[in-house]
Amino acid sequence: MPLEWPRVMDRYAAGASVPTISGGKFLQVSGADEAAIRIETPVWEAVLERANLEKAVELIENGTISIDPGLFVEDYMLYVSKVKATSVAHILRDLGFLDLTSTFTVRC
């Protein structure tokens, strides 16, 4: 299923707490618009660009990028962007694109 950006904006435009893949913490999304999802923490801020998220989902759908959260981060940095790959994994898992596992699968 492709990334439906109107659904993303509905979910995150007003901000949201997104559970992290492991560690029992939350990622604080401050908003979303036509171009990106914005994240704020007390220490850093990030912009997750729509184009990169859409490309990641497309690569998941064609089997290039793994749906295992740990492997996804590596694949995302290789094929899409090195910018906040772990944060992207939290978001895409929250949206249902990544497995619910919190362990790391070894790739041979």
Secondary structure by P-SEA (a helix, b strand, c coil): ccccaaaaaaacccbbbbbcccccbbbbbccccccbbbbbcccccccccaaaaaaaaaaaaaccccccaaaaaaaaaacccccaaaaaaaaaaaacccccccbbbbcc
